[in-house]
Amino acid sequence: MGMKVNSAAAQAPEYSVKKKRQWKMPHVYVVLFIMMILGVILTYIVPSGSYQREATPSGAQIVVPGTFEFTTDVKISFFDFFAAIPNGLVQAGPIIFGGLMMGGLVAVLEQTGLLPIGMRKITVPLKSKTILLIPILMIPIAIFTNITGALEMALIYIPIIVPLTVRMGFDRFTGVALVLISSTAGFSTAITAPATVGLAQQITELPLYSGALYRAIIFVVLTSIGILFVWRYARKVQQNPEYSYVYGDGIDQQFLSNEADNKFVKATVRQKWAFVVLGLGFVVMLYGLLVWKWYFIELGGWYAFLGIAVGLICGMTPSKVAEVFHEGFKSMLLGALLIGIARSISIILESGQILDTIVYGITEVVGAMPSQLTAVVMLIFQGLFNFLVGSGSGQAMITMPVMSGLADILGVTRQTAVLAFQFGDGFTNMIYPTGAILAFLSIAHIPYGKWLRFFIPLFTTWLILCAIFIVIAQFMNWGAGLQ
């Protein structure tokens, strides 16, 4: 006898429970596109204006204080808007090229086994003290960036260091954090960076790289705090992987894909020769950066040479080298393109001729502040203005001539005004989507929202300390004898 089914139950209506949709961060292209639209809207709100410019001995066009005039409003058209994207890519061409070539070189190092062997040489001695990797890597990165001001080099460090941190038992977030925080600490307190502190001091007519001792003290303090911040996070992840901001997404393992089979246990003769060439190439690169003033065009060409040379030495055919480079290009493409697209936002604001108007308006506000607060307000202004102009040298050429004159009137030393520019231009690079931060994060597939949750506490601590250092500088009349 068959089982009877209750007809009423069988015909009972089914109710589907609607799941509450969770907000998801849009794709980074969408974020930047929205920022471009907001930039266009701003050109319809803020009146156009401009300062007169004059050329420095090096050819840089800097603002002439006291020459601001409102001009006929310039509105960004539909075609101007979309033309800003390729124009941004063209302006960022050197960085894009250098990033792509670095991706090709890293891919060759992985494919030939040099990268896994090199990682093993580092990880084995630190096997029982893996946490020491944090200061071992962060200190030289911070010092190098402090000297050169090459913040964009993070685009090169990340694809090399992230696999190392994952292999050492941390997560890829740790690798990105140690690179970006050490680079930012070095860049924001730079002692000899030509494109930021060097240019700002030239504009304000201060001796080149003067005030180095005070900047060095600030560098040590802020870098030490950054190292402790990353150390604390890395230790927690090591003890409990669930603490990771990227726990369970499965992406960390992608950075170990070429190491899992333990294929390269001992270096072959070819690989040893390739290591020699790579080491000599690194020495040449450092010399080029520090002496020949190489930038991404020269670096990109050198990475291409090293990648081809290493590939051929390790036995690859020319076609294989080309294929591996192509794969490396794909891994860096998103990050490289984001830098160019972010640059298009500044192009829109420059084309609308509203940047000078914004500078003029803010200097009027700063000039009305009590003299005791002026230097700190300069820091805040520079930090806010960096949202509009991501280039440190560009920001210096626009703001420092005006800030220098304003500092003289309000009793702030020019050296303090330069320090406020450095702080404002430096630390905010790690939070503003109009800069290179999205490109850096995209290399390791780190969500922007999670990065902000991680970084904001350190950013706040740094900002408070920067304000204190600014007040101390003003209190001791720092650099007054050099003006």
Helices and strands as residue ranges (DSSP letters): H 7-10, H 28-45, E 49-50, E 53-55, E 61-63, E 69-70, H 78-91, H 93-111, H 114-123, G 130-132, H 133-148, G 151-153, H 154-167, H 172-188, I 194-198, H 199-203, H 212-239, G 241-243, G 252-256, H 269-290, H 296-313, H 318-351, H 355-367, H 371-385, H 392-410, H 414-427, G 428-430, H 437-443, H 448-475, G 480-482
